[in-house]
């Protein structure tokens, strides 16, 4: 009995190497039900499934404050079934969580328009990915500087399949107007005010743009003009995703 399963498992692994593992799944499934009483068989089938599990696909979404990243991510989620992970939202949620050991630190960084240490942000992103059980992710507002990029590469680059960077390019005057309007409309964000906006924009120019240029040099950036209205912007976003193989 055990030898029979071992032969099937070996065949599966050989097929994996040739990119045709799905051809032997019916045989493997049948073997599992025949030998279900043997716990060792279950564990080996589980291990074989893990071998075949694809890495989560990740798209970074970058752009200045007020470029419309959140609005467009909502539309992408609806159209292409991605899971939206906003680095900023995750940090704000952690800051507000009762008993958080990082709450005061995150609050200080956000209020002063600074970038939260990468170890904190990466851990929150990894936890969110693992808990979701999904396979497609938009990571919004990250990586925002070289430290973010280095931390991500160290902790996460081998765990995900990075697709491309979606860069929303928008003029400073438009971004500022959008954020101030959002703040006046009761967004609840402590950084939607003129003083914080000046700091955030300076941080964006000094630290985030060089990261976008780094990805551009590696041919990984899809640039979107984010100045028009949201529907017009999304028509271009949709074209980018469809041309990248997403349906």
C-alpha positions as CSV (number, residue, x, y, z in Angstrom):
1,X,0.0,0.0,0.0
2,X,2.7,2.5,1.0
3,X,4.8,1.5,-2.0
4,X,1.9,2.1,-4.3
5,X,1.5,5.7,-3.0
6,X,5.2,6.3,-3.1
7,X,5.3,5.4,-6.8
8,X,2.4,7.8,-7.5
9,X,4.0,10.6,-5.4
10,X,7.3,10.2,-7.3
11,X,5.4,10.4,-10.6
12,X,3.8,13.6,-9.4
13,X,7.1,15.2,-8.5
14,X,8.6,14.2,-11.9
15,X,5.5,15.7,-13.6
16,X,6.0,18.9,-11.5
17,X,9.4,19.3,-12.9
18,X,8.0,19.0,-16.4
19,X,5.2,21.5,-15.8
20,X,2.5,18.9,-16.2
21,X,1.6,17.8,-12.7
22,X,-2.1,18.3,-13.2
23,X,-2.2,15.2,-15.4
24,X,-1.6,12.9,-12.4
25,X,-3.9,14.6,-9.9
26,X,-6.9,12.2,-10.6
27,X,-4.6,9.3,-9.9
28,X,-3.2,10.9,-6.7
29,X,-6.8,11.8,-5.5
30,X,-7.9,8.2,-6.1
31,X,-4.9,7.0,-4.1
32,X,-5.7,9.3,-1.3
33,X,-9.2,8.0,-0.9
34,X,-8.1,4.4,-1.1
35,X,-5.5,5.0,1.7
36,X,-7.3,7.7,3.7
37,X,-6.9,5.8,6.9
38,X,-3.2,6.2,6.8
39,X,-2.2,9.6,8.3
40,X,1.1,9.5,6.6
41,X,-0.5,9.4,3.2
42,X,-2.5,12.5,4.0
43,X,0.6,14.4,5.1
44,X,2.4,13.5,1.9
45,X,-0.5,14.6,-0.3
46,X,-0.7,17.9,1.6
47,X,3.1,18.4,1.0
48,X,2.6,17.6,-2.7
49,X,-0.1,20.2,-2.9
50,X,2.1,22.8,-1.3
51,X,4.8,22.1,-3.9
52,X,2.3,23.0,-6.6
53,X,0.8,26.1,-4.9
54,X,1.6,29.2,-6.9
55,X,3.0,32.2,-5.1
56,X,0.6,35.1,-4.6
57,X,0.7,37.7,-7.4
58,X,1.5,41.2,-6.2
59,X,1.1,44.6,-7.9
60,X,2.6,47.6,-6.2
61,X,0.5,50.7,-6.5
62,X,2.5,54.0,-6.1
63,X,1.9,57.7,-6.6
64,X,1.9,60.9,-4.7
65,X,-0.6,61.6,-1.8
66,X,-4.0,62.4,-3.4
67,X,-3.2,60.7,-6.7
68,X,-6.3,58.5,-6.4
69,X,-4.6,55.2,-5.5
70,X,-7.4,54.1,-3.2
71,X,-10.2,55.0,-5.6
72,X,-8.6,53.1,-8.4
73,X,-7.7,50.1,-6.2
74,X,-11.4,49.7,-5.4
75,X,-12.2,49.6,-9.0
76,X,-9.5,47.0,-9.7
77,X,-10.7,44.8,-6.9
78,X,-14.2,44.8,-8.4
79,X,-13.1,44.2,-12.0
80,X,-10.2,41.8,-11.5
81,X,-10.8,40.2,-8.1
82,X,-7.6,41.5,-6.5
83,X,-7.3,41.9,-2.7
84,X,-6.5,45.5,-1.8
85,X,-3.9,46.0,0.9
86,X,-3.2,49.6,1.8
87,X,0.1,50.0,3.7
88,X,-1.3,53.2,5.2
89,X,-4.6,51.7,6.2
90,X,-2.9,48.8,7.9
91,X,-0.6,51.1,9.8
92,X,-3.6,53.3,10.9
93,X,-5.5,50.2,12.0
94,X,-2.5,49.0,14.0
95,X,-2.1,52.4,15.5
96,X,-5.8,52.4,16.6
97,X,-5.6,48.8,17.9
98,X,-5.9,48.6,21.7
99,X,-2.7,47.4,23.2
100,X,-0.6,47.7,20.1
101,X,3.1,48.0,20.9
102,X,3.6,50.0,17.7
103,X,0.7,52.4,18.1
104,X,2.6,55.4,19.5
105,X,5.5,54.9,17.1
106,X,3.2,54.7,14.1
107,X,1.3,57.8,15.2
108,X,4.4,59.9,15.5
109,X,5.7,58.9,12.1
110,X,2.3,59.5,10.3
111,X,1.7,62.9,12.0
112,X,5.1,64.1,10.9
113,X,4.8,62.8,7.3
114,X,7.6,60.3,7.9
115,X,7.9,56.7,6.7
116,X,7.2,54.1,9.3
117,X,10.1,51.6,9.8
118,X,10.0,48.8,7.2
119,X,10.0,45.9,9.8
120,X,6.6,47.1,11.1
121,X,5.0,47.6,7.6
122,X,6.3,44.4,6.1
123,X,5.1,42.4,9.1
124,X,1.6,43.9,8.7
125,X,1.5,43.2,5.0
126,X,2.7,39.6,5.3
127,X,0.2,38.9,8.0
128,X,-2.6,40.3,5.8
129,X,-1.5,38.2,2.8
130,X,-1.3,35.0,4.9
131,X,-4.7,35.6,6.6
132,X,-6.6,36.4,3.4
133,X,-6.1,33.0,1.6
134,X,-6.3,34.9,-1.7
135,X,-3.9,34.9,-4.7
136,X,-3.9,38.4,-6.2
137,X,-2.9,41.5,-4.2
138,X,-2.7,45.2,-4.7
139,X,-0.2,46.7,-2.3
140,X,-1.0,50.3,-2.1
141,X,1.5,53.0,-1.0
142,X,4.5,50.6,-0.6
143,X,7.5,50.5,-1.0
144,X,7.9,54.2,-0.4
145,X,11.7,54.5,0.0
146,X,14.9,52.5,-0.3
147,X,14.6,51.1,3.2
148,X,11.1,49.8,2.3
149,X,12.4,48.2,-0.8
150,X,15.4,46.6,0.9
151,X,13.2,45.3,3.7
152,X,10.6,43.9,1.3
153,X,13.3,42.2,-0.7
154,X,14.8,40.6,2.4
155,X,11.5,39.5,3.9
156,X,9.0,39.0,1.1
157,X,10.6,38.8,-2.4
158,X,10.9,35.0,-2.4
159,X,7.3,34.5,-1.0
160,X,5.4,36.4,-3.8
161,X,5.4,36.8,-7.5
162,X,5.8,40.5,-8.2
163,X,4.0,41.5,-11.4
164,X,4.6,45.2,-12.0
165,X,4.3,48.7,-10.4
166,X,1.2,50.7,-11.2
167,X,2.3,54.3,-11.0
168,X,-0.3,57.0,-10.8
169,X,1.3,60.2,-12.0
170,X,-0.4,63.3,-10.9
171,X,0.5,67.0,-10.6
172,X,1.2,68.4,-7.1
173,X,-1.6,71.0,-7.3
174,X,-4.2,68.4,-8.1
175,X,-3.0,66.0,-5.3
176,X,-3.0,68.8,-2.7
177,X,-6.5,69.9,-3.7
178,X,-7.9,66.4,-3.5
179,X,-6.4,65.7,-0.1
180,X,-7.6,69.0,1.4
181,X,-11.1,68.4,0.0
182,X,-11.0,64.9,1.4
183,X,-10.0,66.2,4.8
184,X,-12.7,68.9,4.8
185,X,-15.2,66.3,3.9
186,X,-14.5,64.4,7.1
187,X,-12.0,61.7,5.9
188,X,-10.9,61.2,9.5
189,X,-7.3,61.1,8.5
190,X,-5.0,63.1,10.6
191,X,-2.7,63.8,7.7
192,X,-5.3,65.3,5.4
193,X,-4.3,68.9,6.3
194,X,-2.1,71.5,4.7
195,X,0.8,71.2,7.2
196,X,1.0,67.4,6.8
197,X,0.5,67.6,3.1
198,X,3.7,69.7,2.7
199,X,5.7,67.1,4.6
200,X,4.2,64.2,2.8
201,X,4.9,65.7,-0.7
202,X,8.4,66.5,0.3
203,X,8.9,62.9,1.5
204,X,7.4,61.7,-1.8
205,X,9.8,63.7,-3.9
206,X,12.9,62.9,-1.8
207,X,12.3,59.2,-1.1
208,X,9.5,57.7,-3.2
209,X,10.2,59.0,-6.7
210,X,13.7,57.4,-6.6
211,X,12.1,54.0,-6.0
212,X,9.7,54.5,-8.9
213,X,12.7,55.4,-11.1
214,X,14.4,52.2,-9.9
215,X,11.5,50.1,-11.0
216,X,11.3,52.0,-14.3
217,X,14.9,51.2,-15.0
218,X,14.0,47.6,-14.6
219,X,11.1,47.8,-17.0
220,X,8.5,47.1,-14.3
221,X,6.5,50.4,-14.2
222,X,3.1,50.9,-15.9
223,X,2.5,54.7,-15.7
224,X,-1.1,56.1,-15.6
225,X,-2.0,59.8,-15.9
226,X,-4.1,60.2,-12.7
227,X,-5.1,63.8,-13.4
228,X,-8.5,63.1,-15.2
229,X,-11.7,62.0,-13.5
230,X,-11.7,58.5,-11.9
231,X,-13.7,56.7,-14.6
232,X,-11.3,58.0,-17.3
233,X,-8.3,57.0,-15.3
234,X,-9.7,53.5,-14.7
235,X,-10.2,52.9,-18.5
236,X,-6.5,53.1,-18.8
237,X,-5.9,51.0,-15.7
238,X,-8.2,48.3,-17.1
239,X,-6.2,48.3,-20.4
240,X,-3.0,47.8,-18.5
241,X,-4.3,44.8,-16.5
242,X,-5.9,43.1,-19.5
243,X,-2.7,43.5,-21.5
244,X,-0.8,42.0,-18.6
245,X,-2.9,38.8,-18.7
246,X,-5.6,39.5,-16.1
247,X,-9.2,38.9,-17.0
